[in-house]
Amino acid sequence: MQPTNRSEHANQIARALLVAMLCSAPALICFRTGAAACVGDPDLGWHLRTGEWILQHHSVPHVDIYSRFGAGKPWQAYSWLFEVVLTKLYQWFRFAGVMVFMGVMLAAISAALYRMLYRLQADFTKATILTTVVLTAIARLYTPRPWLFTILFFILEIDILMHARRTGSARRLVWLPLLFTLWANIHIQFINGLMVLGVAAIEPILSRWWKPTISRLPARSIWLTLAACAAAVCVNPYGVGIYKIAHALASQPGVLNTVSEMHALPFRSMMDFLLLFLALAAVGMMFGFRRFYPFETLMLAMAFLLSFRSQRDIWFLAIIAGAVIAENLPLRSNSEGQRDAFWTVPLSLGTTALLVVVCAFAAHIRNDQLRGKLADEMPLKAVEIVRERQYPGALFNTYGWGGFLIWNLREPVSIDGRAAFYGDERIDRSMKTWNGAPDWASDPDLKSAGVVIAPVDVPLSQLLRMDSRFSVAYEDKIAVVFVARAAQKPASNNLAALNPHESTTHQEKKL
């Protein structure tokens, strides 16, 4: 028996180390190739600026402080906790801190996903392959956004629910209200998690007519959990108003047609087809084994609706499909009852943390290189010119550059990535103007602009070159700066140029 025990002990160590390599792999890829996606993310700037504002004022904003359109209008920073964390990391480590944040979050997501799938599918090889496929399918979301927390929290929620339904034990459900309290202060998509709980709550009712079912949870337990979580999300600076914000975000169908990350999947990359494969495999498993459990069936239907509607929600389908596949895949005979020893979990987690640290140092993450990447993605030099010369007049900019300008230029922008705040009509008007629609010259924001910071390759840039109202003040391979001819000479009474990392705008001081 001793050789067998030694062999099994060695196998468990090997599996633990392989799991650590799997969980740290996305972080390594991020450190090696994700610099552009990190520093060039269009929403990174306004998230950092909001976090900075919160730290300076020791409160959260209730009105808009960044745009010409929204000055003084109600606006809520519903991802305030994420923004504070991200800003502190930036203040301590600059862009390297943002990169390390991404690596740590990806490692945590990978570890949570593997744990969930392995608890549903005890075959190590199948669980590992399935984890890899799911992580690859959602790779387009590996950017410094609060949705990384949503993906992690969603996996934890599904893991707790699936385990509780199988065992009938409601003890771990007590973690969900705490999870939702944190979730509601980090990202608005906590609402998706509440929908999942709603589906789990009606499952005992549906199971009276809908067979088969595997849930052993008492209806009372899940309904109490749902009520506790619904109340827990109100523990945030905006209270019950967080639900109004969530409704406003969900009721803007027009944004789906104008913002690229909200478009439907284009099926132009391997990731898109992997997601389709996961979805079809999950449905095939349910049909093949005739296991149309109420919770899994309804969740898969919801996932199809959300994820094929918008690219930013593909994580929902990938995770649900992965769980359904893991639950239905047959076990090999030698996998029955073979679970790893308790010490393999801390071994895997410790090794994962060590690998992430080693990968971060091995990748030689340097702030000067990251700033160079930023200059390749964003109008960094154009902003420096505008700030140095202090051109008077309102700013006109693209939707994608608004967040960067909020953070770096510290001037009210014409539009930025806060889609729900601007609304469908305003976003559509901006998109048409930048695309050179026939009525581009009548755009009120453009007509009142003193400075236009434009990408060199958009139609409006070519049109403005021939417009007598503007002249080119600066141009490089990324951006061109147009200045209204009446504003070509800097006014003597302009405000002094603001330090992009220390000062506040005149508008903020008034507030």
ZIFENCOR-V576249 format. One record per residue. N is the residue number from 1. RES is the residue in three letters. PSI is psi as a letter, one per 20 degrees, with the letter a starting at -180 (none if undefined). Layout:
n=(N/N)
res=(RES/RES)
psi=(PSI/PSI)
//
This chain:
n=(1/2/3/4/5/6/7/8/9/10/11/12/13/14/15/16/17/18/19/20/21/22/23/24/25/26/27/28/29/30/31/32/33/34/35/36/37/38/39/40/41/42/43/44/45/46/47/48/49/50/51/52/53/54/55/56/57/58/59/60/61/62/63/64/65/66/67/68/69/70/71/72/73/74/75/76/77/78/79/80/81/82/83/84/85/86/87/88/89/90/91/92/93/94/95/96/97/98/99/100/101/102/103/104/105/106/107/108/109/110/111/112/113/114/115/116/117/118/119/120/121/122/123/124/125/126/127/128/129/130/131/132/133/134/135/136/137/138/139/140/141/142/143/144/145/146/147/148/149/150/151/152/153/154/155/156/157/158/159/160/161/162/163/164/165/166/167/168/169/170/171/172/173/174/175/176/177/178/179/180/181/182/183/184/185/186/187/188/189/190/191/192/193/194/195/196/197/198/199/200/201/202/203/204/205/206/207/208/209/210/211/212/213/214/215/216/217/218/219/220/221/222/223/224/225/226/227/228/229/230/231/232/233/234/235/236/237/238/239/240/241/242/243/244/245/246/247/248/249/250/251/252/253/254/255/256/257/258/259/260/261/262/263/264/265/266/267/268/269/270/271/272/273/274/275/276/277/278/279/280/281/282/283/284/285/286/287/288/289/290/291/292/293/294/295/296/297/298/299/300/301/302/303/304/305/306/307/308/309/310/311/312/313/314/315/316/317/318/319/320/321/322/323/324/325/326/327/328/329/330/331/332/333/334/335/336/337/338/339/340/341/342/343/344/345/346/347/348/349/350/351/352/353/354/355/356/357/358/359/360/361/362/363/364/365/366/367/368/369/370/371/372/373/374/375/376/377/378/379/380/381/382/383/384/385/386/387/388/389/390/391/392/393/394/395/396/397/398/399/400/401/402/403/404/405/406/407/408/409/410/411/412/413/414/415/416/417/418/419/420/421/422/423/424/425/426/427/428/429/430/431/432/433/434/435/436/437/438/439/440/441/442/443/444/445/446/447/448/449/450/451/452/453/454/455/456/457/458/459/460/461/462/463/464/465/466/467/468/469/470/471/472/473/474/475/476/477/478/479/480/481/482/483/484/485/486/487/488/489/490/491/492/493/494/495/496/497/498/499/500/501/502/503/504/505/506/507/508/509/510/511)
res=(MET/GLN/PRO/THR/ASN/ARG/SER/GLU/HIS/ALA/ASN/GLN/ILE/ALA/ARG/ALA/LEU/LEU/VAL/ALA/MET/LEU/CYS/SER/ALA/PRO/ALA/LEU/ILE/CYS/PHE/ARG/THR/GLY/ALA/ALA/ALA/CYS/VAL/GLY/ASP/PRO/ASP/LEU/GLY/TRP/HIS/LEU/ARG/THR/GLY/GLU/TRP/ILE/LEU/GLN/HIS/HIS/SER/VAL/PRO/HIS/VAL/ASP/ILE/TYR/SER/ARG/PHE/GLY/ALA/GLY/LYS/PRO/TRP/GLN/ALA/TYR/SER/TRP/LEU/PHE/GLU/VAL/VAL/LEU/THR/LYS/LEU/TYR/GLN/TRP/PHE/ARG/PHE/ALA/GLY/VAL/MET/VAL/PHE/MET/GLY/VAL/MET/LEU/ALA/ALA/ILE/SER/ALA/ALA/LEU/TYR/ARG/MET/LEU/TYR/ARG/LEU/GLN/ALA/ASP/PHE/THR/LYS/ALA/THR/ILE/LEU/THR/THR/VAL/VAL/LEU/THR/ALA/ILE/ALA/ARG/LEU/TYR/THR/PRO/ARG/PRO/TRP/LEU/PHE/THR/ILE/LEU/PHE/PHE/ILE/LEU/GLU/ILE/ASP/ILE/LEU/MET/HIS/ALA/ARG/ARG/THR/GLY/SER/ALA/ARG/ARG/LEU/VAL/TRP/LEU/PRO/LEU/LEU/PHE/THR/LEU/TRP/ALA/ASN/ILE/HIS/ILE/GLN/PHE/ILE/ASN/GLY/LEU/MET/VAL/LEU/GLY/VAL/ALA/ALA/ILE/GLU/PRO/ILE/LEU/SER/ARG/TRP/TRP/LYS/PRO/THR/ILE/SER/ARG/LEU/PRO/ALA/ARG/SER/ILE/TRP/LEU/THR/LEU/ALA/ALA/CYS/ALA/ALA/ALA/VAL/CYS/VAL/ASN/PRO/TYR/GLY/VAL/GLY/ILE/TYR/LYS/ILE/ALA/HIS/ALA/LEU/ALA/SER/GLN/PRO/GLY/VAL/LEU/ASN/THR/VAL/SER/GLU/MET/HIS/ALA/LEU/PRO/PHE/ARG/SER/MET/MET/ASP/PHE/LEU/LEU/LEU/PHE/LEU/ALA/LEU/ALA/ALA/VAL/GLY/MET/MET/PHE/GLY/PHE/ARG/ARG/PHE/TYR/PRO/PHE/GLU/THR/LEU/MET/LEU/ALA/MET/ALA/PHE/LEU/LEU/SER/PHE/ARG/SER/GLN/ARG/ASP/ILE/TRP/PHE/LEU/ALA/ILE/ILE/ALA/GLY/ALA/VAL/ILE/ALA/GLU/ASN/LEU/PRO/LEU/ARG/SER/ASN/SER/GLU/GLY/GLN/ARG/ASP/ALA/PHE/TRP/THR/VAL/PRO/LEU/SER/LEU/GLY/THR/THR/ALA/LEU/LEU/VAL/VAL/VAL/CYS/ALA/PHE/ALA/ALA/HIS/ILE/ARG/ASN/ASP/GLN/LEU/ARG/GLY/LYS/LEU/ALA/ASP/GLU/MET/PRO/LEU/LYS/ALA/VAL/GLU/ILE/VAL/ARG/GLU/ARG/GLN/TYR/PRO/GLY/ALA/LEU/PHE/ASN/THR/TYR/GLY/TRP/GLY/GLY/PHE/LEU/ILE/TRP/ASN/LEU/ARG/GLU/PRO/VAL/SER/ILE/ASP/GLY/ARG/ALA/ALA/PHE/TYR/GLY/ASP/GLU/ARG/ILE/ASP/ARG/SER/MET/LYS/THR/TRP/ASN/GLY/ALA/PRO/ASP/TRP/ALA/SER/ASP/PRO/ASP/LEU/LYS/SER/ALA/GLY/VAL/VAL/ILE/ALA/PRO/VAL/ASP/VAL/PRO/LEU/SER/GLN/LEU/LEU/ARG/MET/ASP/SER/ARG/PHE/SER/VAL/ALA/TYR/GLU/ASP/LYS/ILE/ALA/VAL/VAL/PHE/VAL/ALA/ARG/ALA/ALA/GLN/LYS/PRO/ALA/SER/ASN/ASN/LEU/ALA/ALA/LEU/ASN/PRO/HIS/GLU/SER/THR/THR/HIS/GLN/GLU/LYS/LYS/LEU)
psi=(h/g/h/g/g/h/g/h/g/h/h/h/g/g/g/g/h/h/g/g/g/g/h/i/g/h/g/g/g/g/h/h/i/j/g/g/h/f/h/j/p/h/i/g/g/h/g/g/h/g/h/g/g/g/h/h/i/k/r/q/q/i/q/p/j/i/q/g/g/j/o/i/q/p/p/p/m/i/k/h/h/g/h/g/g/g/g/g/h/g/h/g/j/b/h/h/h/g/g/h/g/g/g/g/g/h/g/g/g/g/g/h/g/g/g/g/h/h/h/h/o/i/o/g/g/g/h/g/g/h/g/g/g/g/h/h/h/j/h/i/j/m/r/m/q/i/i/g/h/g/g/g/h/g/g/g/g/h/g/g/g/g/g/h/h/h/h/j/p/j/g/i/i/i/h/g/h/g/g/h/g/g/g/i/i/h/q/i/j/h/h/h/h/h/h/g/h/g/g/h/h/i/g/h/g/h/i/h/h/o/q/r/q/i/p/j/p/q/h/g/g/h/h/h/g/g/g/g/h/h/h/h/i/i/m/r/i/j/b/i/i/h/h/h/g/h/g/h/h/i/k/m/h/h/h/h/i/h/p/h/i/j/r/r/p/i/l/j/r/h/g/g/h/g/g/g/g/g/g/h/h/g/g/h/g/g/g/h/j/l/m/m/q/g/g/g/g/h/h/h/g/h/g/g/g/g/h/i/h/p/h/i/j/h/h/g/g/g/g/g/g/g/g/g/g/h/h/i/p/q/q/q/h/j/i/p/j/n/q/q/q/h/i/h/g/h/g/g/g/g/h/g/g/g/h/g/g/g/h/g/g/h/i/l/o/p/h/h/g/h/h/g/h/g/h/i/h/q/m/g/h/g/g/h/g/g/h/g/i/l/p/r/r/q/q/p/r/r/g/h/i/g/g/g/h/g/h/g/h/k/q/p/r/h/q/a/j/m/g/h/g/h/r/g/g/g/g/h/g/g/g/g/g/h/j/k/q/h/k/h/i/j/p/h/h/h/h/j/q/h/p/p/o/q/q/h/j/q/h/h/h/h/h/h/h/j/p/i/i/q/q/p/h/q/p/a/i/g/q/p/p/p/p/p/h/i/j/h/p/p/q/h/j/q/q/q/p/q/p/i/j/h/r/q/r/h/h/h/h/h/none)
//
